[in-house]
């Protein structure tokens, strides 16, 4: 019995991938924001020559929270960002684009 390549079946059947969930764009936007916060915090912390532990002690924010922010697991509150920035001798700047 002859075999038919899978690509031929897909072409003939016009199988298309399922559409993304309706909230996928919003989810991706939120993930982008978390990663932006993560990168900015990590760069600022490294520029200040601080470990996560040192930043946590100086800011009063737990090391676990600093770690979660830097890994993009959570979106920090403005209050938290201000504490972290102050501990590094920086300020928070918000830009509307």
WOZI-V236930 format. One record per residue. N is the residue number from 1. RES is the residue in three letters. PHI is phi in degrees with one decimal (* if undefined). PSI is psi in whole degrees, 0 to 359 (999 if undefined). Layout:
# WOZI-V236930
n=[N & N]
res=[RES & RES]
phi=[PHI & PHI]
psi=[PSI & PSI]
This chain:
# WOZI-V236930
n=[1 & 2 & 3 & 4 & 5 & 6 & 7 & 8 & 9 & 10 & 11 & 12 & 13 & 14 & 15 & 16 & 17 & 18 & 19 & 20 & 21 & 22 & 23 & 24 & 25 & 26 & 27 & 28 & 29 & 30 & 31 & 32 & 33 & 34 & 35 & 36 & 37 & 38 & 39 & 40 & 41 & 42 & 43 & 44 & 45 & 46 & 47 & 48 & 49 & 50 & 51 & 52 & 53 & 54 & 55 & 56 & 57 & 58 & 59 & 60 & 61 & 62 & 63 & 64 & 65 & 66 & 67 & 68 & 69 & 70 & 71 & 72 & 73 & 74 & 75 & 76 & 77 & 78 & 79 & 80 & 81 & 82 & 83 & 84 & 85 & 86 & 87 & 88 & 89 & 90 & 91 & 92 & 93 & 94 & 95 & 96 & 97]
res=[UNK & UNK & UNK & UNK & UNK & UNK & UNK & UNK & UNK & UNK & UNK & UNK & UNK & UNK & UNK & UNK & UNK & UNK & UNK & UNK & UNK & UNK & UNK & UNK & UNK & UNK & UNK & UNK & UNK & UNK & UNK & UNK & UNK & UNK & UNK & UNK & UNK & UNK & UNK & UNK & UNK & UNK & UNK & UNK & UNK & UNK & UNK & UNK & UNK & UNK & UNK & UNK & UNK & UNK & UNK & UNK & UNK & UNK & UNK & UNK & UNK & UNK & UNK & UNK & UNK & UNK & UNK & UNK & UNK & UNK & UNK & UNK & UNK & UNK & UNK & UNK & UNK & UNK & UNK & UNK & UNK & UNK & UNK & UNK & UNK & UNK & UNK & UNK & UNK & UNK & UNK & UNK & UNK & UNK & UNK & UNK & UNK]
phi=[* & -72.0 & -99.8 & -112.2 & -60.0 & -58.0 & -60.9 & -67.4 & -63.9 & -62.0 & -60.5 & -70.6 & -87.1 & 54.0 & -75.7 & -113.6 & -65.1 & -65.4 & -67.7 & -66.8 & -58.8 & -60.7 & -99.1 & -63.0 & -63.7 & -64.4 & -60.2 & -65.2 & -63.1 & -64.5 & -65.0 & -60.9 & -64.2 & -62.2 & -68.9 & -61.5 & -62.1 & -61.0 & -65.2 & -63.1 & -65.0 & -62.3 & -62.7 & -65.3 & -64.3 & -65.9 & -63.5 & -82.7 & 57.3 & -117.5 & -83.2 & -59.8 & -62.3 & -64.2 & -63.1 & -60.8 & -63.3 & -68.0 & -94.1 & 81.8 & -99.4 & -62.9 & -62.2 & -61.9 & -67.6 & -57.4 & -62.4 & -64.2 & -64.9 & -66.5 & -90.4 & 75.5 & -80.9 & -133.5 & -97.1 & -70.1 & -74.4 & -57.3 & -57.2 & -65.9 & -60.3 & -64.9 & -62.0 & -64.9 & -61.4 & -60.7 & -64.3 & -102.5 & 73.1 & -123.7 & -124.6 & -91.0 & -119.9 & -108.5 & -122.1 & -101.8 & -121.4]
psi=[129 & 150 & 149 & 127 & 142 & 322 & 328 & 319 & 316 & 314 & 317 & 323 & 350 & 46 & 123 & 152 & 152 & 151 & 153 & 154 & 153 & 334 & 13 & 319 & 318 & 318 & 314 & 323 & 317 & 320 & 320 & 318 & 318 & 317 & 324 & 314 & 319 & 311 & 315 & 317 & 315 & 316 & 316 & 318 & 315 & 322 & 327 & 358 & 46 & 145 & 168 & 320 & 315 & 318 & 319 & 314 & 316 & 327 & 338 & 9 & 138 & 151 & 325 & 320 & 317 & 314 & 316 & 322 & 312 & 336 & 359 & 21 & 327 & 156 & 118 & 148 & 156 & 318 & 316 & 315 & 321 & 318 & 315 & 315 & 315 & 319 & 339 & 6 & 29 & 174 & 161 & 132 & 125 & 133 & 131 & 124 & 999]
